Amino acid sequence: MAKGQLAGKTAIITGAAQGMGEATARLFKEAGAKVALGDVNVEKGRAVSKSLGRNSFFRKLDVSKERDWQAMVGDVMKRWGQIDILINNAGLVHFTPIEAFNPDDFDRVVGVNTKGPILGIKTVVPHMKEAGGGSIVNISSVDGLRGANGLTIYTASKWALRGITKGLSFELGGHKIRVNSVHPGGVDTPMGNSAGRPKEEVNQIFRRVPLQRIGDPEEVARASLFLASDAASYITGAELAVDGGWTAGTYIPMLPGAPEGLPL
Ligand SMILES: NC(=O)c1ccc[n+]([C@@H]2O[C@H](COP(=O)([O-])OP(=O)(O)OC[C@H]3O[C@@H](n4cnc5c(N)ncnc54)[C@H](O)[C@@H]3O)[C@@H](O)[C@H]2O)c1
């Protein structure tokens, strides 16, 4: 399906040691891209890159550190001479009731989820401008489209990322650099299914989502592939929910057309 869609392109993918970042790296490689994998988890990141073989490498990258970004981008330019795609995927989730809010947690989570993508974009943009274009995909969340209890810090970080996406589409559009956001719903990764529960059990939690199941990391990777590719050449500043319909609205059990078997 993906064959050749990214032929001749190079991509940096953050948080690529597992979950959606790993799935994205695998799919992009299959689509013909050269892929640079960044993560703080060196052991897992190296293993993923090794399994991808030629035209991929791993480099330790803490997205919240500007120096790490300079080293990563310098490395890609030295090896391949161009950066066409940046997938800002690395992220941290954090749950807290508001009375237990800790400013240090806020700084840490926003540092990775929001400042990280900004630093990445800042560092790749001069190279994309010089090359005459590029595509940036920011992995936000359904929590960047609506609110959820206990997720104040995470939600702030993901709404911010969505807003940044829209602002930068104006700033960079004249340079043919497109910037879009992807909003995954529940996805079966170490973050989305931290207890590693079997699929059938997790799907119960998602019964009220229109597609009535958790998503697979590859399903999000395919959305990023589309936005990263030339097939999305007139799309910028957009938000794409990959959430099984979770943010489409509310399930109202007493009205006609409600899915069968769900309790009131
Ligand atoms: N899984 C879900 O249900 C879900 C839903 C909506 C949005 N998301 C978002 O999708 C993205 C990927 O999530 P996932 O489910 O694959 O998560 P995950 O926890 O499985 O993987 C995240 C990766 O990011 C890396 N990382 C963490 N901090 C980093 C840093 N400072 N620098 C570089 N790498 C760092 C981790 O080491 C890990 O490899 C995240 O931004 C997350 O917020 C996930």
The ligand as an SDF file (V2000), in Angstrom:
LIG
                    3D

 44 48  0  0  0  0  0  0  0  0999 V2000
   -1.5130    5.7920   22.7040 N   0  0  0  0  0  0  0  0  0  0  0  0
   -2.5290    6.5960   22.7380 C   0  0  0  0  0  0  0  0  0  0  0  0
   -3.6590    6.1630   23.0890 O   0  0  0  0  0  0  0  0  0  0  0  0
   -2.3920    8.0540   22.3110 C   0  0  0  0  0  0  0  0  0  0  0  0
   -3.5560    8.7750   22.0880 C   0  0  0  0  0  0  0  0  0  0  0  0
   -3.4650   10.0870   21.6480 C   0  0  0  0  0  0  0  0  0  0  0  0
   -2.2330   10.6570   21.4300 C   0  0  0  0  0  0  0  0  0  0  0  0
   -1.0930    9.9490   21.6440 N   0  0  0  0  0  0  0  0  0  0  0  0
    0.1820   10.6140   21.3730 C   0  0  0  0  0  0  0  0  0  0  0  0
    0.8670    9.8910   20.3690 O   0  0  0  0  0  0  0  0  0  0  0  0
    2.2790   10.0090   20.5440 C   0  0  0  0  0  0  0  0  0  0  0  0
    2.9090    8.6250   20.5990 C   0  0  0  0  0  0  0  0  0  0  0  0
    2.3440    7.9310   21.6710 O   0  0  0  0  0  0  0  0  0  0  0  0
    2.5300    6.3690   21.9440 P   0  0  0  0  0  0  0  0  0  0  0  0
    1.1970    5.8780   22.3610 O   0  0  0  0  0  0  0  0  0  0  0  0
    3.2660    5.7210   20.8420 O   0  0  0  0  0  0  0  0  0  0  0  0
    3.4220    6.4850   23.2550 O   0  0  0  0  0  0  0  0  0  0  0  0
    4.5920    5.5540   23.8480 P   0  0  0  0  0  0  0  0  0  0  0  0
    4.7290    5.9520   25.2760 O   0  0  0  0  0  0  0  0  0  0  0  0
    4.3250    4.1400   23.5280 O   0  0  0  0  0  0  0  0  0  0  0  0
    5.8750    6.0370   23.0300 O   0  0  0  0  0  0  0  0  0  0  0  0
    6.3530    7.3570   23.1800 C   0  0  0  0  0  0  0  0  0  0  0  0
    7.8460    7.3770   22.8670 C   0  0  0  0  0  0  0  0  0  0  0  0
    8.2980    8.7260   23.1060 O   0  0  0  0  0  0  0  0  0  0  0  0
    9.5590    8.6400   23.7610 C   0  0  0  0  0  0  0  0  0  0  0  0
    9.8590    9.8770   24.4960 N   0  0  0  0  0  0  0  0  0  0  0  0
    9.3640   10.2650   25.6890 C   0  0  0  0  0  0  0  0  0  0  0  0
    9.9420   11.4230   26.0670 N   0  0  0  0  0  0  0  0  0  0  0  0
   10.8070   11.7710   25.0770 C   0  0  0  0  0  0  0  0  0  0  0  0
   11.7100   12.8470   24.8800 C   0  0  0  0  0  0  0  0  0  0  0  0
   11.8620   13.8230   25.8140 N   0  0  0  0  0  0  0  0  0  0  0  0
   12.4370   12.8990   23.7530 N   0  0  0  0  0  0  0  0  0  0  0  0
   12.3160   11.9120   22.8230 C   0  0  0  0  0  0  0  0  0  0  0  0
   11.5250   10.8450   22.9590 N   0  0  0  0  0  0  0  0  0  0  0  0
   10.7630   10.7900   24.0790 C   0  0  0  0  0  0  0  0  0  0  0  0
    9.4400    7.4290   24.6730 C   0  0  0  0  0  0  0  0  0  0  0  0
   10.7130    6.9410   25.0610 O   0  0  0  0  0  0  0  0  0  0  0  0
    8.6810    6.4490   23.7760 C   0  0  0  0  0  0  0  0  0  0  0  0
    9.5500    5.6680   23.0020 O   0  0  0  0  0  0  0  0  0  0  0  0
    2.4550   10.8200   21.8230 C   0  0  0  0  0  0  0  0  0  0  0  0
    2.6870   12.1630   21.4910 O   0  0  0  0  0  0  0  0  0  0  0  0
    1.1270   10.6710   22.5430 C   0  0  0  0  0  0  0  0  0  0  0  0
    0.8630   11.7470   23.3930 O   0  0  0  0  0  0  0  0  0  0  0  0
   -1.1480    8.6520   22.1070 C   0  0  0  0  0  0  0  0  0  0  0  0
  1  2  1  0
  2  3  2  0
  2  4  1  0
  4  5  1  0
  4 44  2  0
  5  6  2  0
  6  7  1  0
  7  8  2  0
  8  9  1  0
  8 44  1  0
  9 10  1  0
  9 42  1  0
 10 11  1  0
 11 12  1  0
 11 40  1  0
 12 13  1  0
 13 14  1  0
 14 15  2  0
 14 16  1  0
 14 17  1  0
 17 18  1  0
 18 19  2  0
 18 20  1  0
 18 21  1  0
 21 22  1  0
 22 23  1  0
 23 24  1  0
 23 38  1  0
 24 25  1  0
 25 26  1  0
 25 36  1  0
 26 27  1  0
 26 35  1  0
 27 28  2  0
 28 29  1  0
 29 30  1  0
 29 35  2  0
 30 31  1  0
 30 32  2  0
 32 33  1  0
 33 34  2  0
 34 35  1  0
 36 37  1  0
 36 38  1  0
 38 39  1  0
 40 41  1  0
 40 42  1  0
 42 43  1  0
M  CHG  2   8   1  16  -1
M  END
$$$$
